[in-house]
Amino acid sequence: MMLKHCFMSFLINFLWIYEGGSRPAQESLSPQRVEFQSFNLQSILHWHPGSDFTPNNTVFFVQYKIYGQKEWTNKEDCWGIGEFFCDLTNETSDVQEPYYGRVKAASAGMHSNWKMTKRYIPWWETKIGPPSISVMQINGSIQLTLHAPNSPYKRKKGSNISIQNYYELVYRVFIVNNALDMKQKVYEGSDDKVEMDLIPDSSNCVVAEIYLPELEQSSMSTEICPFMTPGNDTEDSPLRNANSI
């Protein structure tokens, strides 16, 4: 008899979680501001707890689906967790597909309604990080090699796939001359190698960013400074030339 009672309690709780339950909605327990946040195509579902959240007593359940699908899929690693986030990067790997995520909370035998994100397309909504810069300085010139950030996805051999596999990238390079209080764009293009000359006897910073024409967005920038270049001649501009190489 006791075994039958325990089984029935488990079954009722199971149906509450999977089907939404027959209890009145516990709105004060419901997760709030459920949304995807993405950086370099890593897609993390975030939410805030409801006002009835109690530490060590409230857990969350996460599901996801592609737009158009009828059935939701449980994210097993985020089933009954205490955190306010869930990594759905692997589940959103087709980055141009639209997805939805949803979260519900449970506490002290009560279950909230599901709270769903708006439609989310990783390719459109991710934020792209700044390029890294490798520098070789030769006398009064520098050679830059610009590296796009990696995505979280890997090739079969284990190396990460670059963001440039997903987007058309345009690199922008600026020279900032602190002494002259000047900032000048010296290069814009798709080549990732740039050579330029700097003002002799001056302190210069190199700033680089990535522009995504398809999204009309710019990444954050990388700044390296100072570059001190020896010499006695003077120039009216913070560079003599800038070319892709």
N, C-alpha and C positions, 0 to 999 in steps of 0.2 A: 504493500500500500504506500509506504514511504517512497519507494522507488518510482512508483507511478506519479506521485505528487511532484517529485523533483523533475521528472521528465516533462510534465505539463508546464511547470514554471519556466523551464528552459525553452520550451516551444513557444510560449507566449512572448518571452523576451526576444527570441529569434524573429518572430513575426513583426514585432514593434520596430526592430532595427531594419529589416529588409523591406518591409512593406509600408512603413510609415506609421503603423500602429493605429489603434482605435481610441486611444486616450485623447483628451483635448490637447491642443497644441500648447507646449510650454514655451511661450515666446520669450520669456525672460532668460531661458536657458539656451536659446538659439544662438549659433555663431553669427557674428556680424562682420560686414565688410569682407566678404569672401571674394578673393580675387587672385588672378595669376600675376606673378612678378617674374620677369625674365631678363637675364643678362647673358649675352653671348649664346643665346638659344638654350640656356639652362632654365627650365620652367618649374617654378616653385609655387605651389598653392598656399596662400596665406589667409588667415582669418583672425578676428578678435573674439574673445569669449563673450558670452552673454552676461547680463548683470547678475545672474544666479550662479555664476561660475564659482566653484570652490576648489582650491588647490588640493591635489591628491585624492579628489573624489569625483571629478568630472573628466570624462574621456570623450574622444572625438572619433568619428568614422568618416572615411573619405571614399567617394566613388567618382568615376569619370566616364565620359563617352565621347565619340566623334559625333558631330552634328549630323542628324538624320537617323542615327541609330535609336532603336526603341529601348533597348536594355542598357542599364548601367552596369559597369564593372567595378567590383571592389578592388581597392588598392590595399593588398594584404599587409604591406609594411606599415600602413597608416590606418589600421583597424583597431580601435580601442586605445589610442595613444593620448598622451597628456600634452604634447606639444601643440603649437598654434600654426604649424606649417607642415607641408608634405611635398616631397620631391616627386614630380610627375614628368621628369625629363624623358625617361625611357618610354613613357606612355604617350608622349607627344612628339615622337621622333619624325613623323611625317610633317615637317614644319609648316607646310602650306595648307594643311587641313585645319578646319575649325573644330575646336574642342569645347567641352563644358566640364567643369568640376563641381562637386557639391559636398557639403559637410553637414553632419548632424552631431549633436551632443547627447550624452547620457549621464545622469547623475542621480543617485539615491532612488533608483527604480523608475525615474522619469526619463522620457526621451523627447527631444525637440523635433520640430519639423526639419526637413532638409533645407539648406540654404545654398543656392546655386550661383555660380559666376555668370557674368555675361559671356557671350561668344568670344572665344580666344583663339587667335591665329598666331603661333609663335613667330613666323617669318615677318609678320607685320609689326608685332608689338614688342619684340625684344629690344633691349638697349645694347649697343655695341661698345665694347671697351676700346681704349686708346691703342694705337700701334706701339710696339716696342721698337727701339732704335739701336742699331749697331753702328758705331762710329769709328772711322779711321781718319786721323788727322795727318796731313803731309804738308809741312811748311805753312803757307797761308791758305790752304784749301782743306776742306773736309769731304769725306765720302760717307754718305749715309745709306744704310740698308734698313728698310722699313719692314716690319713683320706684323701681319694682321694677327689678332688674337685667335685662339683655338676655340672651337665648339666643344661641347662635352661628349660628342659622338666619336667613336673610334673606328679605324680601319681594321681589317681582319688581322693584321699583324700587331695591332695594339696601339698604334700611334694615333693621336687626336687629329681629327679632320679640321682644317682651317676654316674660319668664317668665310674666306674668299671662295670656298666651294659652293656657298649658298647665295652670295651677293656679287653684284658688280661693285668693285671698290675703286674709289678715287682718293689718292693721297694728297694732302695739302701740307706744305712745309712753310713755316714762317721763320724769319730771323728777327729777334728782339735785341736791340742794342740799348743797353741800360744807360750808357753815357749820353747818347743822343736822344733818349726817350722815343725810340722809333720801333715800329713793328711793320714788317713788310712781307707779303707773300712772295716767296721765291720759287715755288714749284707747285703745280697742280697737274696730276695725271695718274695714269694707271701703273706706270713703272714703279717698282719698289726700290730702285737704286738711284740715288741723286748725288751729284757732285756740285760743290759751290765754293766760292772764295769769299772770305770775310774781310772786314776792315782790319788793317794792321794796327797794332797797339791799341786794341779795344777789347772790351768784355762783351761777348755776344751769347745769347741763348738761342737754341734751336727748339722750335715748337712744331709738333706734327699731330695731325688728326686724320681721321678717315671720314670721307663723305660718301653717303649711299644715295646715288641719283634716283633709284627706284622708289625710295621712301622719302626723299628730300630731307634727310636727317644727317647730322654730324655726330661723330663719336666724341667722347671726352678726349682731351689732348694730353700728349706726353711732352714734357719740357726737360731739356738737358742744358745746363749752363754752369759756369761760363766756359766759353771757348776763348782762350787767349792766343792771339796770333801775332808773331813778331814782325817788325818791319818799320820803315820810316816814311813811306808814302802815305797819302791821305786820299780819301774817296768821298764823293758826295752821297753815295748810297751804301747801305750795309752789306752789299755784295757786288762783286764784279760780274759774276755769271752764275747761273744755276741750270744744270742740265741733267737729264736722265742718262744713266750709263748702263 
